[in-house]
Amino acid sequence: MSILHARVRGADDVVALARELVPDGDVEGMVVVGLDRESRPCGVALNPNHRALSFVKVWELRALAEELEACSLVVMLFPSGACRAPTHHEIGAFVDLALRAHRAQVLLRDCIVVRAHHWWSLRELSAESCGG
């Protein structure tokens, strides 16, 4: 079964989806995946201009969720540059955006940062930094 038809349960599934959508890995910017009620991909949007969560607005996420008819969203960032783990600022930007999105009734499930064939889940990193 293709990952496009499978449920997205965690960061590994999102990375597998990204590899299926972009097999050559030539993406820069932000990819937003909309998930339906069964956590299956129902739409994808690409914005090559966004390279950091701190520039993403809640109204943009809300509009994307509506356009994709998605129950939740996962953001994938493909910033250019050296391979380095996300900073505390990047993790904090995810936590802040997820909280603001929740208040706007948009479920932002995760943000996966992909740099030079390495990836990190900001949801997992934020849970680790909070001790759980």
CYANA upper distance limits for C-alpha pairs under 8 A (distance plus 0.5 A):
  1 MET  CA      5 HIS  CA      7.26
  1 MET  CA      6 ALA  CA      7.35
  2 SER  CA      6 ALA  CA      6.90
  3 ILE  CA      7 ARG  CA      7.93
  3 ILE  CA     13 ASP  CA      8.01
  3 ILE  CA     16 ALA  CA      7.55
  3 ILE  CA     17 LEU  CA      6.39
  3 ILE  CA     20 GLU  CA      8.07
  4 LEU  CA     17 LEU  CA      7.23
  4 LEU  CA     40 ARG  CA      7.59
  4 LEU  CA     41 PRO  CA      6.55
  5 HIS  CA     40 ARG  CA      6.76
  5 HIS  CA     41 PRO  CA      7.63
  6 ALA  CA     40 ARG  CA      6.49
  7 ARG  CA     13 ASP  CA      8.44
  7 ARG  CA     38 GLU  CA      7.20
  7 ARG  CA     39 SER  CA      5.60
  7 ARG  CA     40 ARG  CA      5.14
  7 ARG  CA     41 PRO  CA      8.10
  8 VAL  CA     13 ASP  CA      5.80
  8 VAL  CA     14 VAL  CA      6.99
  8 VAL  CA     35 LEU  CA      8.47
  8 VAL  CA     39 SER  CA      5.90
  8 VAL  CA     40 ARG  CA      6.43
  8 VAL  CA     41 PRO  CA      8.01
  9 ARG  CA     13 ASP  CA      6.83
  9 ARG  CA     39 SER  CA      7.71
 10 GLY  CA     14 VAL  CA      7.11
 11 ALA  CA     15 VAL  CA      6.75
 11 ALA  CA    110 ASP  CA      8.10
 11 ALA  CA    112 ILE  CA      7.54
 11 ALA  CA    121 SER  CA      6.55
 12 ASP  CA     16 ALA  CA      6.70
 13 ASP  CA     17 LEU  CA      6.60
 14 VAL  CA     18 ALA  CA      6.70
 14 VAL  CA     74 VAL  CA      8.36
 14 VAL  CA    112 ILE  CA      8.21
 15 VAL  CA     19 ARG  CA      6.72
 15 VAL  CA    112 ILE  CA      8.15
 15 VAL  CA    119 TRP  CA      8.30
 16 ALA  CA     20 GLU  CA      6.75
 17 LEU  CA     21 LEU  CA      6.58
 18 ALA  CA     22 VAL  CA      6.31
 18 ALA  CA     23 PRO  CA      8.20
 19 ARG  CA     23 PRO  CA      5.43
 19 ARG  CA     24 ASP  CA      8.30
 19 ARG  CA     25 GLY  CA      7.47
 22 VAL  CA     26 ASP  CA      7.43
 22 VAL  CA     27 VAL  CA      7.78
 27 VAL  CA     48 PRO  CA      8.39
 27 VAL  CA     78 PHE  CA      6.84
 28 GLU  CA     48 PRO  CA      6.15
 28 GLU  CA     51 ARG  CA      8.02
 28 GLU  CA     77 LEU  CA      8.15
 28 GLU  CA     78 PHE  CA      5.44
 28 GLU  CA     79 PRO  CA      6.46
 28 GLU  CA     80 SER  CA      7.21
 29 GLY  CA     46 LEU  CA      8.08
 29 GLY  CA     47 ASN  CA      6.44
 29 GLY  CA     48 PRO  CA      4.52
 29 GLY  CA     49 ASN  CA      6.17
 29 GLY  CA     50 HIS  CA      5.58
 29 GLY  CA     51 ARG  CA      5.13
 29 GLY  CA     77 LEU  CA      6.35
 29 GLY  CA     78 PHE  CA      5.63
 29 GLY  CA     79 PRO  CA      6.38
 30 MET  CA     46 LEU  CA      6.36
 30 MET  CA     47 ASN  CA      5.67
 30 MET  CA     48 PRO  CA      6.42
 30 MET  CA     49 ASN  CA      7.97
 30 MET  CA     50 HIS  CA      6.02
 30 MET  CA     51 ARG  CA      6.53
 30 MET  CA     52 ALA  CA      8.49
 30 MET  CA     75 VAL  CA      7.37
 30 MET  CA     76 MET  CA      6.18
 30 MET  CA     77 LEU  CA      5.10
 30 MET  CA     78 PHE  CA      6.66
 31 VAL  CA     44 VAL  CA      7.46
 31 VAL  CA     45 ALA  CA      6.18
 31 VAL  CA     46 LEU  CA      5.03
 31 VAL  CA     47 ASN  CA      6.86
 31 VAL  CA     75 VAL  CA      6.33
 31 VAL  CA     76 MET  CA      5.53
 31 VAL  CA     77 LEU  CA      6.94
 32 VAL  CA     44 VAL  CA      6.15
 32 VAL  CA     45 ALA  CA      5.64
 32 VAL  CA     46 LEU  CA      6.93
 32 VAL  CA     73 LEU  CA      7.14
 32 VAL  CA     74 VAL  CA      6.26
 32 VAL  CA     75 VAL  CA      5.01
 32 VAL  CA     76 MET  CA      6.70
 33 VAL  CA     41 PRO  CA      7.03
 33 VAL  CA     42 CYS  CA      8.08
 33 VAL  CA     43 GLY  CA      6.42
 33 VAL  CA     44 VAL  CA      5.07
 33 VAL  CA     45 ALA  CA      7.11
 33 VAL  CA     73 LEU  CA      6.17
 33 VAL  CA     74 VAL  CA      5.72
 33 VAL  CA     75 VAL  CA      6.86
 33 VAL  CA     76 MET  CA      8.44
 34 GLY  CA     41 PRO  CA      6.19
 34 GLY  CA     42 CYS  CA      5.97
 34 GLY  CA     43 GLY  CA      5.53
 34 GLY  CA     44 VAL  CA      6.58
 34 GLY  CA     65 ALA  CA      7.02
 34 GLY  CA     68 LEU  CA      6.52
 34 GLY  CA     69 GLU  CA      7.96
 34 GLY  CA     70 ALA  CA      5.36
 34 GLY  CA     71 CYS  CA      7.69
 34 GLY  CA     72 SER  CA      6.49
 34 GLY  CA     73 LEU  CA      5.24
 34 GLY  CA     74 VAL  CA      7.15
 35 LEU  CA     39 SER  CA      5.50
 35 LEU  CA     40 ARG  CA      5.64
 35 LEU  CA     41 PRO  CA      4.99
 35 LEU  CA     42 CYS  CA      5.88
 35 LEU  CA     43 GLY  CA      7.75
 35 LEU  CA     70 ALA  CA      5.64
 35 LEU  CA     71 CYS  CA      6.35
 35 LEU  CA     72 SER  CA      5.76
 35 LEU  CA     73 LEU  CA      6.48
 35 LEU  CA     74 VAL  CA      8.28
 36 ASP  CA     40 ARG  CA      5.93
 36 ASP  CA     41 PRO  CA      6.87
 36 ASP  CA     42 CYS  CA      6.36
 36 ASP  CA     69 GLU  CA      7.99
 36 ASP  CA     70 ALA  CA      5.60
 36 ASP  CA     71 CYS  CA      5.62
 36 ASP  CA     72 SER  CA      7.36
 37 ARG  CA     70 ALA  CA      8.29
 37 ARG  CA     71 CYS  CA      6.33
 39 SER  CA     72 SER  CA      8.43
 42 CYS  CA     68 LEU  CA      7.15
 42 CYS  CA     69 GLU  CA      7.84
 42 CYS  CA     70 ALA  CA      7.08
 43 GLY  CA     68 LEU  CA      5.73
 43 GLY  CA     69 GLU  CA      8.35
 43 GLY  CA     70 ALA  CA      8.04
 44 VAL  CA     68 LEU  CA      7.83
 45 ALA  CA     64 LEU  CA      8.28
 50 HIS  CA     55 PHE  CA      7.43
 50 HIS  CA     56 VAL  CA      7.86
 51 ARG  CA     77 LEU  CA      6.72
 51 ARG  CA     78 PHE  CA      7.26
 51 ARG  CA     79 PRO  CA      5.80
 52 ALA  CA     56 VAL  CA      7.91
 52 ALA  CA     77 LEU  CA      7.58
 52 ALA  CA     79 PRO  CA      8.02
 52 ALA  CA     90 GLU  CA      8.20
 53 LEU  CA     90 GLU  CA      7.68
 53 LEU  CA     93 ALA  CA      6.60
 53 LEU  CA     94 PHE  CA      7.02
 53 LEU  CA     97 LEU  CA      8.14
 54 SER  CA     90 GLU  CA      8.17
 54 SER  CA     93 ALA  CA      6.12
 54 SER  CA     94 PHE  CA      8.45
 54 SER  CA     97 LEU  CA      8.48
 56 VAL  CA     60 GLU  CA      7.45
 56 VAL  CA     61 LEU  CA      8.27
 56 VAL  CA     97 LEU  CA      8.47
 57 LYS  CA     61 LEU  CA      7.25
 57 LYS  CA     97 LEU  CA      8.45
 58 VAL  CA     62 ARG  CA      6.67
 58 VAL  CA     97 LEU  CA      7.61
 58 VAL  CA    100 ARG  CA      7.25
 58 VAL  CA    101 ALA  CA      6.05
 58 VAL  CA    104 ALA  CA      7.87
 59 TRP  CA     63 ALA  CA      6.55
 60 GLU  CA     64 LEU  CA      6.66
 61 LEU  CA     65 ALA  CA      6.58
 61 LEU  CA     73 LEU  CA      8.49
 61 LEU  CA    101 ALA  CA      7.99
 61 LEU  CA    106 VAL  CA      7.80
 62 ARG  CA     66 GLU  CA      6.78
 62 ARG  CA    101 ALA  CA      8.21
 62 ARG  CA    104 ALA  CA      8.00
 62 ARG  CA    106 VAL  CA      6.60
 63 ALA  CA     67 GLU  CA      6.55
 64 LEU  CA     68 LEU  CA      6.41
 65 ALA  CA     69 GLU  CA      6.23
 65 ALA  CA     70 ALA  CA      5.41
 65 ALA  CA     71 CYS  CA      7.46
 65 ALA  CA     72 SER  CA      7.52
 65 ALA  CA     73 LEU  CA      7.40
 65 ALA  CA    106 VAL  CA      7.88
 66 GLU  CA     70 ALA  CA      6.98
 71 CYS  CA    106 VAL  CA      8.19
 71 CYS  CA    107 LEU  CA      7.58
 72 SER  CA    106 VAL  CA      7.10
 72 SER  CA    107 LEU  CA      5.21
 72 SER  CA    108 LEU  CA      6.42
 72 SER  CA    109 ARG  CA      7.04
 73 LEU  CA    106 VAL  CA      8.32
 73 LEU  CA    107 LEU  CA      6.72
 73 LEU  CA    108 LEU  CA      5.42
 73 LEU  CA    109 ARG  CA      6.39
 73 LEU  CA    110 ASP  CA      8.03
 74 VAL  CA    108 LEU  CA      6.47
 74 VAL  CA    109 ARG  CA      5.96
 74 VAL  CA    110 ASP  CA      5.59
 74 VAL  CA    111 CYS  CA      6.33
 74 VAL  CA    112 ILE  CA      8.28
 75 VAL  CA    108 LEU  CA      8.28
 75 VAL  CA    110 ASP  CA      6.85
 75 VAL  CA    111 CYS  CA      5.07
 75 VAL  CA    112 ILE  CA      6.82
 76 MET  CA    111 CYS  CA      5.96
 76 MET  CA    112 ILE  CA      5.14
 76 MET  CA    113 VAL  CA      6.37
 76 MET  CA    114 VAL  CA      7.80
 77 LEU  CA    111 CYS  CA      7.70
 77 LEU  CA    112 ILE  CA      6.66
 77 LEU  CA    113 VAL  CA      5.29
 77 LEU  CA    114 VAL  CA      6.60
 78 PHE  CA    113 VAL  CA      6.71
 78 PHE  CA    114 VAL  CA      5.60
 78 PHE  CA    115 ARG  CA      6.78
 79 PRO  CA    113 VAL  CA      8.16
 79 PRO  CA    114 VAL  CA      7.61
 79 PRO  CA    115 ARG  CA      6.96
 80 SER  CA    115 ARG  CA      7.52
 81 GLY  CA    115 ARG  CA      7.98
 82 ALA  CA    115 ARG  CA      7.67
 82 ALA  CA    116 ALA  CA      7.75
 83 CYS  CA    115 ARG  CA      5.65
 83 CYS  CA    116 ALA  CA      5.96
 83 CYS  CA    118 HIS  CA      7.75
 84 ARG  CA    115 ARG  CA      7.62
 85 ALA  CA    120 TRP  CA      7.75
 86 PRO  CA     90 GLU  CA      6.41
 86 PRO  CA     91 ILE  CA      7.34
 86 PRO  CA    113 VAL  CA      7.91
 86 PRO  CA    120 TRP  CA      7.90
 86 PRO  CA    122 LEU  CA      8.34
 87 THR  CA     91 ILE  CA      6.92
 88 HIS  CA     92 GLY  CA      6.49
 89 HIS  CA     93 ALA  CA      6.55
 90 GLU  CA     94 PHE  CA      6.88
 90 GLU  CA    122 LEU  CA      8.41
 91 ILE  CA     95 VAL  CA      6.88
 91 ILE  CA    122 LEU  CA      6.15
 91 ILE  CA    123 ARG  CA      8.40
 91 ILE  CA    125 LEU  CA      7.49
 91 ILE  CA    126 SER  CA      6.52
 92 GLY  CA     96 ASP  CA      6.55
 92 GLY  CA    126 SER  CA      8.15
 93 ALA  CA     97 LEU  CA      6.51
 94 PHE  CA     98 ALA  CA      6.45
 94 PHE  CA    111 CYS  CA      7.54
 94 PHE  CA    122 LEU  CA      7.16
 94 PHE  CA    123 ARG  CA      8.16
 95 VAL  CA     99 LEU  CA      6.71
 95 VAL  CA    123 ARG  CA      8.25
 95 VAL  CA    126 SER  CA      7.72
 96 ASP  CA    100 ARG  CA      6.72
 97 LEU  CA    101 ALA  CA      6.39
 98 ALA  CA    102 HIS  CA      6.55
 98 ALA  CA    107 LEU  CA      7.78
 98 ALA  CA    108 LEU  CA      5.96
 98 ALA  CA    109 ARG  CA      8.24
 99 LEU  CA    103 ARG  CA      6.91
100 ARG  CA    104 ALA  CA      6.95
101 ALA  CA    105 GLN  CA      6.75
101 ALA  CA    106 VAL  CA      5.46
101 ALA  CA    107 LEU  CA      6.98
101 ALA  CA    108 LEU  CA      7.17
102 HIS  CA    106 VAL  CA      5.61
102 HIS  CA    107 LEU  CA      6.16
102 HIS  CA    108 LEU  CA      7.87
109 ARG  CA    123 ARG  CA      8.17
110 ASP  CA    121 SER  CA      7.23
110 ASP  CA    122 LEU  CA      6.95
110 ASP  CA    123 ARG  CA      5.88
111 CYS  CA    121 SER  CA      6.44
111 CYS  CA    122 LEU  CA      5.94
111 CYS  CA    123 ARG  CA      7.24
112 ILE  CA    119 TRP  CA      7.06
112 ILE  CA    120 TRP  CA      6.07
112 ILE  CA    121 SER  CA      5.13
112 ILE  CA    122 LEU  CA      6.66
113 VAL  CA    119 TRP  CA      5.93
113 VAL  CA    120 TRP  CA      5.80
113 VAL  CA    121 SER  CA      7.07
113 VAL  CA    122 LEU  CA      7.84
114 VAL  CA    118 HIS  CA      6.14
114 VAL  CA    119 TRP  CA      4.80
114 VAL  CA    120 TRP  CA      7.18
115 ARG  CA    119 TRP  CA      6.72
120 TRP  CA    124 GLU  CA      8.47
120 TRP  CA    125 LEU  CA      8.08
121 SER  CA    125 LEU  CA      6.71
122 LEU  CA    126 SER  CA      6.40
123 ARG  CA    127 ALA  CA      6.76
124 GLU  CA    128 GLU  CA      6.72
125 LEU  CA    129 SER  CA      6.69
126 SER  CA    130 CYS  CA      6.77
127 ALA  CA    131 GLY  CA      6.79
127 ALA  CA    132 GLY  CA      5.61
128 GLU  CA    132 GLY  CA      5.93
